[in-house]
Amino acid sequence: MKQKFEIKGDRASLWLDGYTKSILEELMATGDFKSISQLLQIAVINLYKDYEAKGKLRKPPESAEERIKNAKLVEEKDVEID
């Protein structure tokens, strides 16, 4: 199945296959995440760190320390992922 991803400002829309959707539902059911936005933010940050450590990224925009210093968690921003 072709996956689609759109970003408009601070919002994103995702079209997911059934398997990925069930994984997200299972992770949310743990109660460890305040929202699907928080879960996805953590997942993307962890994947980015993995790629950065493996040298798979062309040129990081700033060091990991700078990104962490400048980062705002979803709870601190008005961000919603549908």
N, C-alpha and C positions, 0 to 999 in steps of 0.2 A: 504494500500500500504506500502510495506517495504521501509524505508528510508535508504539511504546509506550515509556514511560520510567518507571521506579520508583526511588525513593531510600529506602533504609532505613539510617539512621545515616550511616556513611561509605561505604556500598556502593550501587552503582547497577546496575540491569539494563537493557540496551538490546535492543530488537528492531529490526533494521536491514533495509532492502531490499538486494537483491543488489549494486546499484551502489555504495552507500555502503560495504558490506562489502568490496568489491573495492578501493576507494580506501584503506581502512584497511590492508588486506593489502599493497598496493603501498607505502604509506608505511612500514610496519613492515619490509618487505624491504630498505629502504635501510640498516638497521642504525643509524640515527641516534637511535633511541628505545630506552630500557631496557625499556619495557613499553607495552602498549596504554593503560594508565592514564596514563602520562606523556604519550603522544601526544595523548590526548583532553584532558588538563589544559592543555597548551600551546595546542591548537586553541581551546578555550573561552576562555582568557585573551586570546588574540589577537582573537577575535571580539568579546569584551567591550570591549577597548580600541578597536576599530574603531567599535562602536556608541556608545561614550562620546564619541569624537572627533567623531562626526557628530551628537551631541545627541539620539540616539534613545532614551536611557534617561531615565526620569522623574526620579529623584533617586539618584545613586550613594550607597551607604552611607557611603563615606569617600573621600578623595582617592586618586588612583592611587598617590601616594607612600606613603600610609598602608597601602593594600592590599598593596603590595610589601613594606613593612617588616614587616607582620603575617602575610604569606603563609608557608605551609609547603609545600614541594614534596612530591609524592607519595612520594619516596624518604625523606622525613623523617617521614611519617605511615604508619600501617598502614591503607592504603586499597586496595580492590580493586574494579575494575569488571568484572563478568561479561559 
